[in-house]
Amino acid sequence: PPPPPPPPPPTRPSGRASGFKVLQVTDCHLFASPEGELRHMRTLDTLGAVLAQAAGEAEPDAILATGDIAQEPHAATYATFLAAVRAHFDAPLLCVPGNHDSEPLLSSSLPVRPLTLVGGKGARPGSEAQRGWRLVGIDTHIEGETGGRTGSAARARLAQDISAADEHVLVAGHHAPVHIGTDWLDVHRIEDGDELLACLGTQGASGNAVRAYVFGHVHQAVDLERGSLRLLASPSTCFQFTPKSAGFGVDDKPPGYRWLSLHADGSLTTEVRWLRDKLPPATQQGR
């Protein structure tokens, strides 16, 4: 008898049954050349491994890239990033620049406009499930500097976006607005972080508040609360810094990423994931 047909490929669950699913990747530090290495890691390979693992876990409704996409900010670098993402996902993408990025090149090469996630199975017009979520980015980088700043003009635009939103709001930037407890990184937080936090308190058109600010830069997982606001950082898709250290240090944790589930009632759940498979020798982190 003929051999039985192969089993169908596994399906990736969408996040909509339990909220909109958002994948956050950050601090990819890509080069114009696919062979580019940072700290003895081929950063395109580590990004590819992260995306492949995430693709086996769920189908995101949106993807956030929260800065330092490039180590060498060239048009080819951003094209490489986009190709790597699209090899696994066709979800809407929102990118913000980090201190290693070129904002003009990033903005001309990658999506930077706010995203709205609405609808879902069984959603009725006017219902909470129909209202959805609004994802908005803010540029926190200062050209030529490591630390961050927003400035009054950027905060005014953000406040306008928030106040016009009927949806629950999540804001994405690169730098931390508060101390995270890693002393040498805290020096490079957002200079006007208090002003940004005040801006994030703006009420939306339906009286809803900003639910979370997600960021990168710190190469480690962070989960803090300021009142009702969640402050969340994802690990880097390449190497991690040592948490709670006074001086510079590189941790032995593998590449990572963050999943967020955004629920109709404005709550969110989140999980940090780490690369499970050992990297090829050429991309293992040098110690």
MODALIN-V295690 format. One record per residue. D_CENTER is the distance of its C-alpha to the mean C-alpha in Angstrom with 1 decimal. Layout:
# MODALIN-V295690
D_CENTER
D_CENTER
This chain:
# MODALIN-V295690
51.3
48.2
45.1
42.8
39.8
36.5
34.2
31.7
28.1
25.9
24.0
20.3
20.1
18.2
16.6
19.0
21.7
19.8
17.4
14.7
12.3
8.6
6.8
3.3
4.4
5.3
8.9
10.6
13.7
15.4
19.0
21.2
23.1
21.7
23.7
22.0
21.6
20.2
21.8
23.6
20.5
20.3
16.6
16.7
18.3
15.8
12.9
15.5
16.4
12.9
12.7
16.3
16.0
13.3
15.5
18.4
16.9
15.9
15.5
12.3
13.2
10.1
7.0
4.0
4.1
4.2
7.7
10.6
10.4
14.1
16.6
19.3
18.3
20.5
20.4
20.9
17.7
15.5
17.9
17.4
13.6
14.2
17.1
15.3
12.8
15.9
17.9
16.3
14.8
16.0
13.6
12.7
9.8
8.5
7.9
8.7
11.0
11.4
14.9
15.5
14.7
17.4
16.4
19.4
18.7
15.0
16.0
18.9
17.2
13.9
13.2
12.5
14.4
13.5
13.4
15.8
15.9
19.6
22.3
22.4
25.5
28.4
26.8
29.6
29.4
29.0
27.8
24.8
23.3
23.9
22.4
18.8
15.6
14.5
11.0
11.6
10.1
12.2
13.2
13.9
15.2
19.0
20.5
22.1
20.9
18.6
18.1
16.6
18.3
17.8
21.5
23.5
23.0
19.2
19.6
22.4
20.4
17.6
20.5
22.1
19.1
18.9
22.7
23.0
20.7
22.6
19.5
17.5
14.7
11.1
10.2
7.1
8.3
8.5
11.5
12.7
15.3
17.5
19.0
17.3
20.6
20.0
22.7
22.1
18.4
19.4
21.6
18.6
16.9
17.0
20.8
21.0
18.7
21.5
21.8
18.1
18.5
21.7
20.1
17.6
20.8
21.9
23.2
22.4
25.3
25.9
25.7
22.3
20.0
16.4
15.2
12.0
10.1
6.6
6.4
6.9
10.4
12.2
11.8
12.4
11.6
12.4
13.6
15.9
17.8
19.5
21.9
20.2
16.8
14.2
12.1
9.4
7.9
6.8
9.4
9.6
10.5
13.8
15.6
15.2
17.1
19.7
18.9
21.6
23.3
25.5
25.2
23.1
22.6
20.7
20.2
21.3
18.3
17.1
13.7
11.1
8.0
7.4
9.1
9.7
13.1
14.0
17.8
20.5
21.8
18.7
17.9
14.9
14.8
12.2
12.6
11.5
13.0
14.6
16.2
19.7
21.7
23.1
22.1
25.0
27.1
26.0
22.4
23.2
22.3
25.4
26.7
